Amino acid sequence: MPELSADLRSVGLQVLGQCECHVLVREAVRLAPDVVVIWEPLPGDELFESTRLLAAAAARPVLVFTSDVRAEPMEQALASGVQGWVVNGYAPERLRPLIQLAQARFRVETTLRGELAEVNQRYSERKLVDRAKGILMSSRRVNEEEAFRLLRTASMQNKMRMGQVSQQVIDAVHYADAINRAGRLRMLSQRIVKLYALLVAGVEAAGSRALLADSRQQAEQLFAGLGRSLSRPTFGDLIEAAEATWALLRRTLDAPVNAVSLVQVDALGEDLLLQAERLTAALTTAGPVTNLQVINVSGRQRMLTQRLAKQALLASLSGPVAEAELQQRGQTRAAFEQSLGFLRDLPLSNGSIREALTGVDRAWQTMLKGEATMGTHEGRMALAASSEDLLELFDRLTGEYERGLQLLIG
């Protein structure tokens, strides 16, 4: 509408440019005007979509002149970010007051949006703080006042908002729990083979069968929990790969126990271990803090105890599996002892952790003695029992590290 441009100039306003509706946002971003003035006799969806996009991308006061007297477009206009809606023409002398009114409304709306955003942020932060306090109260066994003090101290030390610190606590707990679950899946991949080998060897048949059933139930629960708690777009491919292998292993375990099937059970256990390792590694690097590595290391020790017991049992049996496992036992022992040294050197010790590590040392020596006498029934019994003792101890240790993680964030 050339007359509108001329009238704007006639009252001392600079017109930076003119454009069609479909390029409104692009031109507004390019020219950065103080106000956008629109002439549209019959506004439609295209206009309101453009003003919505403008409000989101480069908000400016918007004044619309139109011939449309209906109430519905007025409501659409206000909802899409229009500050002024003038029907059936204008007089040049009214242009400046109308533009100033649109600018004033824009400033008021901007202030109100800012205040609302701040209120919403404070409310969201309050909910985050309450959740983080609950986590600290439960894990550290402190009262609400002490939990709040811990969060506030971490906030000041890290120069972060309380909500940000609280979100870190919540995220750390989420990932620590997921790493612990995936770590248990690693352990079960080896424990199941160990228990199957015990059944083949005829060692503690009733007890081994009960523990095998328990391990299968744990695996089902772990997959269900990981499926619910983890992002499918982020981790779904890793979970699905592990689930597919577990389905094959489960079917093999349903068949009668025999030495021939042990080879297939071990191969599927190795596949499941590899996939669980990939999932655990992805979770460890995706977490918000580097301290999650301690959960991974402690949880991995559970797997190594079961792996060494499995390897020793397979090596004591005849066949091709025995020769392969004999060569790998040294690597498993070395990996376990290296990680145990790492855990001993961590500055995270408390009474429970020190007590558990002392128990680990004793059980580890018992397991090594059992491994050295695998040719005897007593040696196999000692190996099986000590591997379960170590599993329980590292469950406790991993839980202690998981509960202590929140304080490390600060």
C-alpha positions in Angstrom: 0.0 0.0 0.0 2.1 3.0 -1.3 -0.1 5.5 0.5 0.7 4.0 3.9 4.5 4.3 3.2 4.1 7.9 2.1 1.9 8.8 5.1 4.5 7.3 7.5 7.2 9.4 5.9 5.0 12.4 6.0 4.9 12.3 9.8 8.6 11.9 10.2 8.9 8.1 10.3 11.7 6.3 8.4 10.5 3.4 6.2 13.3 0.9 6.0 11.6 -1.3 3.4 8.5 -3.1 2.1 7.8 -6.8 1.5 5.2 -9.4 0.9 3.9 -11.5 3.8 5.8 -14.7 2.9 9.2 -12.9 3.5 8.1 -10.9 6.5 10.3 -12.7 9.0 13.4 -12.7 6.7 13.1 -9.0 6.0 12.4 -8.1 9.7 15.5 -9.9 10.7 17.6 -8.3 8.0 16.4 -4.7 8.5 15.8 -4.9 12.3 13.0 -2.1 12.4 11.8 -0.6 15.6 8.2 -1.5 14.6 6.6 -3.6 11.9 3.5 -2.0 10.2 1.3 -4.2 8.1 -1.5 -3.5 5.7 -3.7 -6.5 5.0 -7.3 -6.1 4.0 -8.3 -9.7 4.7 -5.8 -11.3 7.1 -5.5 -15.1 6.9 -3.4 -17.9 8.3 -0.3 -16.9 6.3 -0.2 -13.5 8.1 -0.7 -15.0 11.6 1.9 -17.7 11.0 4.4 -15.0 9.9 3.7 -12.9 13.0 4.0 -16.0 15.2 7.4 -16.8 13.6 8.5 -13.2 14.0 7.6 -13.1 17.7 9.7 -16.3 18.1 12.7 -15.3 15.9 13.0 -11.5 16.2 10.2 -10.1 18.3 9.2 -6.5 17.3 6.1 -4.4 17.9 3.5 -5.2 15.2 0.8 -2.8 14.1 -1.8 -4.1 11.6 -4.2 -2.1 9.4 -7.1 -4.0 7.9 -10.6 -3.9 6.5 -11.6 -7.1 8.4 -14.1 -6.2 11.1 -14.6 -9.8 12.4 -13.7 -10.6 16.0 -12.1 -14.0 15.2 -9.1 -12.5 13.4 -8.6 -10.0 16.2 -8.2 -12.9 18.7 -5.8 -14.7 16.3 -3.8 -11.5 15.9 -3.4 -11.0 19.6 -2.4 -14.7 20.1 0.2 -14.5 17.3 2.1 -11.5 18.6 0.3 -8.4 17.2 0.1 -5.3 19.5 -2.1 -3.1 17.4 -5.2 -3.9 15.2 -6.8 -1.0 13.4 -9.9 -1.5 11.3 -11.3 0.5 8.4 -8.5 2.9 7.7 -6.6 5.6 9.6 -5.7 9.3 9.5 -2.1 10.3 9.0 -2.1 12.3 12.2 -3.0 9.1 14.1 0.0 7.1 12.8 2.5 8.2 15.4 0.2 7.6 18.4 -0.9 4.2 17.1 2.8 3.2 16.6 3.7 4.5 20.0 0.8 2.5 21.5 2.0 -0.7 19.8 5.5 -0.1 21.1 4.2 0.6 24.6 2.1 -2.6 24.6 5.1 -4.5 23.3 7.3 -3.3 26.2 4.6 -4.2 28.7 4.1 -7.7 27.2 7.9 -8.2 27.1 8.1 -7.3 30.8 5.2 -9.5 31.7 6.7 -12.4 29.7 10.0 -11.9 31.5 8.4 -11.8 34.9 6.3 -14.9 34.1 9.4 -16.7 32.8 11.2 -15.8 36.0 8.3 -17.1 38.1 8.2 -20.3 36.1 12.0 -20.7 36.4 11.8 -20.2 40.2 9.0 -22.7 40.4 10.9 -25.2 38.3 14.0 -24.6 40.3 12.1 -25.1 43.5 10.9 -28.5 42.3 14.4 -29.5 41.3 15.8 -28.4 44.6 13.1 -30.4 46.4 14.0 -33.5 44.4 17.7 -33.1 45.0 17.1 -32.5 48.7 15.2 -35.8 48.8 18.0 -37.6 47.1 20.6 -36.3 49.5 18.4 -36.9 52.5 17.9 -40.5 51.4 21.4 -41.3 50.3 23.4 -39.4 52.9 20.9 -39.9 55.8 20.8 -36.1 56.6 17.9 -33.9 57.5 16.3 -31.4 55.1 18.2 -28.4 56.5 21.6 -30.2 56.0 20.6 -31.3 52.5 19.7 -27.7 51.5 23.0 -26.5 53.0 25.0 -29.0 50.9 23.2 -27.8 47.7 23.7 -24.1 48.6 27.4 -24.7 49.3 27.9 -26.5 46.0 26.0 -23.6 44.3 28.3 -21.0 45.7 31.5 -22.9 45.2 30.6 -23.6 41.5 29.0 -20.2 40.9 25.9 -21.9 39.7 22.2 -21.5 40.4 20.7 -23.8 43.0 18.5 -25.2 40.2 21.5 -26.0 38.1 23.3 -27.8 40.9 20.1 -29.7 41.8 19.7 -30.8 38.1 23.2 -32.1 38.2 22.5 -34.1 41.3 19.3 -35.6 39.7 21.1 -36.3 36.4 24.1 -37.9 38.2 21.8 -40.2 40.1 19.9 -41.1 37.0 23.1 -42.0 35.1 24.7 -43.7 38.1 21.7 -45.9 38.4 21.7 -46.7 34.7 25.4 -47.5 34.7 24.9 -49.7 37.7 22.1 -51.5 35.9 24.0 -52.0 32.7 27.0 -53.1 34.8 24.9 -55.8 36.4 24.0 -56.9 32.9 27.7 -57.4 32.2 28.0 -59.4 35.4 25.1 -61.6 34.6 26.5 -62.4 31.1 29.3 -64.2 32.9 27.5 -65.4 36.0 25.0 -67.3 33.9 27.8 -69.1 32.1 29.6 -69.8 35.4 26.4 -71.3 36.9 25.7 -73.4 33.8 29.3 -74.7 33.9 28.8 -75.6 37.6 25.7 -77.6 36.6 27.7 -79.4 33.8 30.4 -80.2 36.4 27.9 -81.4 38.9 28.9 -78.9 41.6 26.2 -77.8 44.0 23.5 -78.6 41.4 20.5 -77.5 43.5 22.1 -74.2 44.6 23.5 -73.5 41.1 20.1 -74.1 39.5 18.5 -71.7 41.9 21.1 -69.0 41.3 20.7 -69.5 37.6 17.0 -68.9 37.8 17.6 -65.8 40.0 20.1 -64.5 37.4 17.6 -64.9 34.6 15.0 -63.1 36.6 17.4 -60.3 37.3 18.2 -60.0 33.6 14.6 -59.6 32.7 14.1 -56.9 35.3 17.2 -55.1 34.1 16.1 -55.0 30.5 12.6 -53.8 31.6 14.1 -51.1 33.8 16.6 -49.9 31.2 13.8 -49.7 28.6 11.7 -47.5 30.9 14.4 -45.2 32.2 16.7 -44.6 29.2 16.1 -42.5 26.1 15.2 -44.8 23.2 16.5 -42.3 20.5 19.8 -42.1 22.3 20.4 -45.7 23.6 17.6 -47.7 21.9 19.9 -49.4 19.4 22.3 -50.6 22.1 19.5 -51.9 24.3 17.8 -53.7 21.4 21.1 -55.4 20.4 21.5 -56.7 23.9 17.9 -57.8 24.1 18.2 -59.8 20.9 21.2 -61.7 22.2 19.5 -62.2 25.5 16.5 -63.8 23.7 18.9 -66.3 22.0 20.6 -67.1 25.3 17.3 -67.5 27.1 16.1 -70.0 24.6 19.4 -72.0 24.9 19.0 -72.0 28.7 15.5 -73.4 28.4 16.9 -76.6 26.8 18.3 -79.4 29.0 21.7 -78.7 30.5 24.6 -80.5 28.7 28.3 -80.0 27.9 27.6 -79.5 24.2 25.3 -76.5 24.9 27.9 -75.0 27.2 29.9 -73.9 24.2 26.9 -72.0 22.8 25.9 -70.6 26.2 29.5 -69.2 26.6 29.5 -67.7 23.1 26.2 -65.9 23.7 27.4 -64.8 27.1 30.4 -63.2 25.4 28.2 -61.4 22.9 25.9 -60.2 25.7 29.0 -59.0 27.6 30.2 -57.0 24.6 26.9 -55.3 24.1 26.5 -54.5 27.8 30.0 -53.0 27.8 29.0 -50.8 24.8 25.9 -49.6 26.6 27.8 -49.0 29.9 30.5 -47.0 28.1 27.9 -44.9 26.3 26.1 -44.1 29.6 29.4 -43.3 31.3 30.3 -40.7 28.7 26.8 -39.3 28.4 26.6 -38.5 32.2 26.9 -35.0 33.5 30.0 -35.6 35.6 33.3 -37.4 35.2 32.9 -39.1 38.6 30.5 -41.6 37.1 33.6 -43.6 36.1 34.0 -44.9 39.6 30.5 -46.5 39.3 31.6 -48.2 36.1 34.9 -49.5 37.5 33.3 -50.8 40.7 30.5 -52.4 38.8 32.9 -54.0 36.4 34.6 -55.8 39.2 31.5 -57.8 39.7 31.7 -59.0 36.1 35.4 -59.8 36.4 34.9 -62.0 39.5 32.2 -64.0 37.6 34.4 -64.1 34.5 37.4 -65.5 36.3 35.3 -68.1 38.0 33.7 -69.0 34.6 37.1 -69.2 32.9 38.6 -71.4 35.7 35.6 -73.8 35.5 35.7 -74.0 31.7 39.5 -74.6 31.8 38.9 -77.5 34.2 36.7 -79.2 31.7 37.8 -80.9 28.6 37.3 -79.6 25.1 38.2 -76.6 22.9 36.6 -74.1 25.3 39.0 -75.1 28.1 42.2 -74.2 26.1 40.9 -70.8 25.1 39.8 -69.9 28.7 43.1 -71.0 30.2 44.9 -68.3 28.2 42.5 -65.6 29.2 42.5 -66.1 33.0 45.7 -64.2 33.5 44.3 -61.1 31.7 41.1 -61.3 33.8 43.2 -61.5 37.1 45.4 -58.6 36.0 42.4 -56.4 35.1 40.7 -57.1 38.4 43.8 -56.3 40.5 44.5 -53.1 38.5 40.9 -51.9 39.1 41.1 -52.9 42.8 44.2 -50.7 43.2 42.3 -47.8 41.5 39.5 -48.2 44.0 41.8 -48.4 47.0 43.5 -45.1 45.9 40.3 -43.1 45.6 39.8 -40.3 48.1 36.2 -41.5 48.7 36.7 -43.8 51.6 34.4 -44.1 54.5 33.9 -46.8 57.1 31.6 -48.9 54.9 33.9 -48.7 51.9 37.0 -49.6 53.9 35.2 -52.5 55.5 34.0 -53.8 52.1 37.5 -53.4 50.5 39.0 -55.5 53.4 36.3 -58.2 52.8 37.2 -58.0 49.1 40.9 -58.7 49.8 40.0 -61.8 51.9 37.5 -63.2 49.4 39.9 -62.6 46.5 42.6 -64.6 48.1 40.1 -67.4 48.8 39.1 -67.3 45.1 42.7 -67.5 43.9 43.3 -70.5 46.1 40.1 -72.1 44.7 41.3 -71.4 41.2 44.7 -73.0 41.9 42.9 -76.2 43.0 40.2 -76.4 40.3 41.0 -80.0 39.7 39.3 -80.9 43.0 35.7 -80.8 44.0 36.7 -78.6 47.1 38.5 -76.2 44.8 35.5 -75.7 42.6 33.3 -75.3 45.7 35.6 -72.6 47.1 35.8 -70.8 43.7 32.0 -70.8 43.4 31.4 -69.6 46.9 34.1 -66.9 46.9 32.9 -65.5 43.5 29.4 -65.1 45.0 31.0 -63.4 48.1 32.9 -61.0 45.9 29.7 -60.3 43.9 27.9 -59.3 47.1 30.8 -57.2 48.3 31.0 -55.3 45.1 27.3 -54.8 45.0 27.7 -53.0 48.4 30.8 -51.0 47.2 29.0 -49.9 44.0 26.0 -48.8 46.1 28.3 -46.8 48.4 30.0 -45.1 45.5 26.6 -44.4 44.0 25.3 -42.8 47.2 28.4 -40.8 47.7 28.5 -39.4 44.2 26.1 -36.5 45.0 28.6 -34.8 47.4 31.3 -35.0 44.7 29.3 -32.8 42.4 29.8 -29.8 44.6 
